[in-house]
Amino acid sequence: MKSDFLKYQAQTTPHPLATEISHAKGSYIYDIHNKPHLDFVAGVSACPLGHNHPKVVDAIKKQLDSYMHVMVYGEYIQKPAVELTKLLAKHLPKSLEKTYLTNSGTEAIEGALKLAKRATGRSEIIAANKAYHGNTMGAMSVMGFEERKQAFRPLLPDIKFINFNSFDDIKQITNKTACVILETIQGGAGFIEPIPGYLERVQQQCKKVGALLILDEIQPGIGRTGKLFGFQNYNCVPDILVTGKGLGGGMPIGAFTASSELMDLLQDQPKLGHITTFGGHPVIAASALATLKEITESQIIPNTLEKELLFRKLLVHPLIKEIRGKGLMLAIILTSSEITNALILKCQDRGLILFWLLFESKAVRITPPLTITNDEISKGCKIILEVLDELHA
Ligand SMILES: Cc1ncc(COP(=O)(O)O)c(C=O)c1O
């Protein structure tokens, strides 16, 4: 299977991890030799309830028995999508009432950027250095990492970059700006939190000049930071909220949410301002609805902060310089990128899944299922510390 994988399936790196999967359950993924791999990555923050959560699987199966794709987005009334968007509204401030469901995070970013241009009649977009918002042309245009996008230029015109957390740079947001797009917590950059007052100041400036604030919560959203949405930690409500990943409970999804007043602009001038065939797919929406219900009706969210404390207590080692992030969106910063690589690969051999971050080569991602138990955290951290001891010797 490995040679077919390399020969026929397009790859994103010359050296994929290439573990061949048999099945997955809870916090474990099993390979074809039935070896369990404890999952500290959760499909890159996309499986908040772990693998094959019974309530999610049940919702998917029930929906499969009723109907799958029946019509393009938004024409027919399909209960799972309606209930999902309604439940999102219930958990969001009043100004974030209407949600457009997409097939992926990057597509939701495209929709959000288009909505901001349509609403303001302006073209300038301000994004942050080291930001990651996805890989389609528009989303890549607002990625703050030139090395990874140079080959694909020309991209969108009229994009300016500011430094995340620089109060000084906020003055670059002017009455030419359609929108500012930021990750609530910068992911690829190394899990950088906004410093106190930063997002509020950006929002004030946006309001002053008539620009919209888009917060990308594709990674921090859906309970990972101890609140359902990351922005709820920082006293700042965006004009457009973008979610994805964990919302789908292991199925592909993206979503952007705004006021009805803003969102309704996509129906007119031009009509069909944003369209998709499969967005809001009933099976995906059923999975997302079951996931969101479980997360909001249980103790999962408050427990993430206790689990963060356990990680921080256990992961103390001379090779660990710092642990960044919030809740179960944590990054271990090691002393060198060589140590980072060795740690990830050696842990893989010992049955613990870790992974890199996009732009910070010394970081190891720790974004386990939110349902991970304290015993599983202790077990995985023990493996990390043993490997670090070996690397330190
Ligand atoms: C912050 C952020 N925005 C956007 C995306 C793109 O989402 P997707 O891969 O579903 O297109 C990601 C994915 O890693 C992300 O972490």
The ligand as a MOL file (V3000), in Angstrom:
LIG
                    3D

  0  0  0     0  0            999 V3000
M  V30 BEGIN CTAB
M  V30 COUNTS 16 16 0 0 0
M  V30 BEGIN ATOM
M  V30 1 C -6.2950 29.3320 11.1820 0
M  V30 2 C -6.6330 28.5360 9.9740 0
M  V30 3 N -7.3020 29.1180 8.9760 0
M  V30 4 C -7.6310 28.4410 7.8470 0
M  V30 5 C -7.2940 27.1140 7.6910 0
M  V30 6 C -7.6850 26.3820 6.4260 0
M  V30 7 O -8.6690 25.4360 6.6880 0
M  V30 8 P -8.8380 24.1830 5.6940 0
M  V30 9 O -7.5690 23.4070 5.7510 0
M  V30 10 O -10.0370 23.4500 6.2300 0
M  V30 11 O -9.0890 24.7560 4.3490 0
M  V30 12 C -6.5870 26.4690 8.7000 0
M  V30 13 C -6.1430 25.0680 8.5330 0
M  V30 14 O -5.1540 24.6450 9.0490 0
M  V30 15 C -6.2490 27.2010 9.8760 0
M  V30 16 O -5.5720 26.6120 10.8700 0
M  V30 END ATOM
M  V30 BEGIN BOND
M  V30 1 1 1 2
M  V30 2 1 2 3
M  V30 3 2 2 15
M  V30 4 2 3 4
M  V30 5 1 4 5
M  V30 6 1 5 6
M  V30 7 2 5 12
M  V30 8 1 6 7
M  V30 9 1 7 8
M  V30 10 2 8 9
M  V30 11 1 8 10
M  V30 12 1 8 11
M  V30 13 1 12 13
M  V30 14 1 12 15
M  V30 15 2 13 14
M  V30 16 1 15 16
M  V30 END BOND
M  V30 END CTAB
M  END
